[in-house]
Amino acid sequence: MISLLRTALLLALLGLTAGIAAGFFGFVHPLFDTIANFRLHFSVALLIGAAVWSFRCSKAPSLVFALIGFGGLFACAPGLPLSGYANLPSGGERVYRLFAMNLLWNNPTPERVFNTIEANDPDILYLTEVSAGWRDVLARLRQRYPNSFHCAEWQTVGGSVILTRLEMDKKGEFCGDYASLGLTTLVIEGRRISAGVVHLRWPWPASGPRQIATLKPRLGRLGADALLAGDFNSATWTKSVRDFAGSGRLNVVSGIGPTWGPTLGPGNQRIYWPPKFGLPIDNAMVKGAVKVVSVHTLSRMGSDHLPILLEFVVRD
């Protein structure tokens, strides 16, 4: 019996090691980039397994597995809620707020979302997975945020919206297929800031990489200053996120942490995956004069995604 358990544990450790390694081969096939989404979970599980192996079996193999686990954790650092920012506002410098959230098309608590937005009073809203069920809430939000930009996906589900009380220049607005990327321009302190709301598909078996390939020419024409955020359906450390950022010469904002987990059950009876054990697939990117002051997630409110609240300044 003991021998059987040791064999099972060894196979599990080897499988976790293979999973961590496979995630670095997204350049070969998108399947490996989807596997990379779970690198953090594989790494933590491998460290726990290595500790058990060390206690019950031998030290040498467990050290190798532990080093691989720590290496996987290190590679996940940008997606962990650990980073601080040195861009503290100076005297007289205004701090702006961005609220970004995948609303979930059939969210059972839209009123809670509205109340949270009202309480945090952001300057800009990036909202994805907008459906017909959000029509009333959006109408109320437009009273507070008179400038808006809408990318529709199809029929009544899946659109993306940017709402703001800041000046918006609508020249050259862009909507990618299926609302993969919506771009407009905000004018903040005399600067033209490329504002983008993102909603990509998973790397595999969906078509995320093909969407990114299609968007690369438009991303390459972004202005010198930009602020993009949304649901990338890829973790912060994945090839998909790196490719997207690289195409627009954007800097990925680190320190947001896990934002998504699966849900079970209908309506108000849903069982939500604990946020701390989710995937950091909602991301933000900046460049140029947009300097991040702070970023964190807010509490869950009816969606399988946590909202992001990002504070920034506009600085030469």
N, C-alpha and C positions, 0 to 999 in steps of 0.2 A: 504494500500500500504506500509506504514512504517513497519507494523508488518510483512509483507511478506519479505521485505528487511532484517529485523532483523533476521528472521528465516533462510534466505538464507546465511547471513553472519555467523551465528552460525554454520550452517551445514558445511560451508567452513572451519571454524576454527577447527571444530572437525575432518574433513577429513584430514586437514594438520597435525594435531596432530597425527592422526592415521598413516599417511605416515611416519612421523619422527620416531615414535615408531617401526613401522614394519621394518625399515631399520636395527634395532639392532638384528633382528632374522634371520640373514643369516645362522646361524648354524642349523636352522630348515629346510629351503629350499632355494635354490639359487634365487628364485623369490624375496625374501626379500633383498638379497644382490643387486639385480638390482635396487630395490626401493631405497636402501641406496645411490645409485649414485646421487639421486636428493635431498638428505638431506639438502644441502645448500640452494637450491631453495625453498624447503618447509619451512625452518626456516625463511628465509627472508620474504616470503609471510605471514607466521604466525605473525611475528612481525608487519608487516604493517597492517594486519587484526586486531591484538590486539589494535593497536593505534586507528584505526577507531572505534572499539567497545568501547574503553574507551571514545572517544569523543562523540559518538552518543548514547551510552547505559549506561553501568555502569562500575565502576572501578574494582571491585573485580574479576570477571571472566577474564577481560583483563589482570590483573596482572599474573594470572596463565598461560594464553596463552603466555604472554611475557617471563616468566621464561622458559617455554618449548622451545620457539624459541631461546632464548639465550643459553640454554643447547645444542640445535642442532648445533648452530654456533660454540660453543666451541669444539664440537666433530669433526667439520670440519676443525679445525685450521691447521692440517698438510698439507691440500690441498690448503691453501690460500697463496698468494704471500706476506707473511709477515716476514718470518724467515730470520735472518741474521746468518752469520757463523763466528766463532772465529778463524778458521784455516788460519789466514793470513800468507802468505809466509814470511819466514825469509830471511836474506841476503844470496844470492847465491842459494836459493832454487828455483827450476824450477817449473813453473805452467804449467800444461797440460790442453788441452781443448778437450772436447767431444761434438760433434754435433750429436743429435739424432732426427730422424724425421720419421713419417709415410708419405711417399712420395705421396700416393694416386696413384693407378695403372694407372688412366687416367688423371693425372695432366695436365692441359692445358699450364702450364708455367714452363717446366723443366729447361729452360735456366736461369730463375730467381733463382731457387734453386742452380744451379751450381755457379752463380755469388755470391750468399750469402755465400756459403761455401768458395769460393775463398777469399772473403772479410774478413771473420772471421778467416780463416786459422787454423782450428782445427787440432789437432794431430790424432784424432780418429773419425770415422764416424760410427754410428749405423743407418742403413736405413732399414725400413720395407715397406711392400706392394710394393716391386720391381716387375715390370712387363717388358715384352718385349719392351714396349715403352721407357724404361729407358736405353736401351742398349748403345746408343751413349753417353749419359751423363756419364754412369758408365765407359765406355772405356776412356773417358777424365779424369775422376777422378783417375783412376788407374795409369795414368801417374804421378800424384802428390802423390798418395798413393799406393806404389808398393805391399804392403802386404795385402792380402784380404782373406776373408772367406765367403762362400755363402751357405745359407740354402734355397733350393728350396721348394716351397709348392706343386703346381701341375700345369702342363702344362706351361703356360706363365705368370701366375698372382700370386702374393702374397708371393714372396720370401723375405728373409732377408739377409742383407749383412753387414759385418764389413770391413771397409777399414782403413788402418793406415800407417803412415810412420815409426812407431816404430817397434821394433823387435817382430816377432810373432813366437811362438812355436806351430806347428800344431799337435803335439802329443796329442792324446786323445780328439780330437775335437768331438763335439756332436751336432746333430740336432734332435730336438723333432718333433713329427708328425705335419704336416702342418706348419712347421717353427714356432712352438709355442715358442721354445727357441733354440738359436744357441750359442754354447760355444766354445771359443778358449782360448789361453793363450797369453798374452802380457808380454814381458820382459821389465820392466821399472826400471832403476837404479839398475839392478841386481836382482830385485824381480819378481817373477812369479805372474802376476795378472790375475785372471779368468775374462775374458771379455765375457759378455753375451748380446745378442740382443733379445728382448722379443716381441712377438706378440700373445697375448692370445685372446680368444673369450669372449663375454659377459657372465656373470654368468648365466643368464636365458633370453630367452629360448634357448640360445646357450650352449656350453659345456665347458665353462671356468673352473669350479670347477673340472671336470673330467680331463682336461688337467693338472691342477696343481697337482692333485693326482698322475697322471702318472709321472710327473716331479720330485716329491719329492725325490725319491732315488738319482737322479742325482744331485739335488740341495744340498742334504746332503753331497755330496762328493766334494763340492767346496773347493778350496784352502783357505788358511788363509786370503788372500787378494783378493778382488773382486770388480768389477764395472759392474753393469747390468743396462740396461735402455731400454725403448721401449714403445709400445702401449699395456697396460694391459687391456684395455676396462673395467676398474674398477677404481673408484675414489680412491684417496690416502687413505681415511679413511675406505675403505670397508674390509670385512672379506677376500675376495679373495686376496687383496694385502697383508694383514697381514699374511695369510696362506703361500703365496709364500715367503715372506721375512723370516718368521719363519723357513721354511723348509731349507733355506740356511744360517740361522743365520746372516741375512743381516739387515742393518739399512735402513729404507725408508728415502729418501731425502725429506725433507719438504721444502715448500716455492716456489714450481714451479708455482702453480696456474692453472687456467683453460687452457685447451689445445685443446678441441674438441667441435664442435657444428655441427648440421645438415646443409646441403646445399640443395638448390633448383635450378633447372635450369641446362641447358647443358653448357659445355665448358666455354668460357669467359663470358657467360651471367649468370653464377652462382650467386645466392644470398647467402651470408655466414652469419651464426649466429654470432652476435657480440662476440668476444673472451672473454670479461669480464664476459659474462653470460653463458659460456660453462661449461664443466665438466673436472676436472683434472684427466684424465684417462691415460695420458702419464707420466710415473713415472721413477724414478731412484733409485737404491739401491747400497750401498757400505758396505765394511767391511774391517777390518784390517788396513793396512798402507795407504789405499786410503782415504784421508781427503778432504772434499768438501770445496772449498774456496768461490765459488759463483755459483748461478744457476738462470737462468731466461729464459723466452720464447722470441723468435724473432717474427717478423711480419709475417703475413700470406703470403703464396706464392703458391697459386693454390691448396693446399690440405685442407681437412676439419680438419687437425691437425696442430697445431703450432709447430715449431721446438723448441728443448730445447738446450741451450748452457750451459754446466756445466764445471766449472774450478776446478781442484783439484791438490793437491800435494801428493807425496808419502813420507811418514814419519814414522819412527819407533814409 
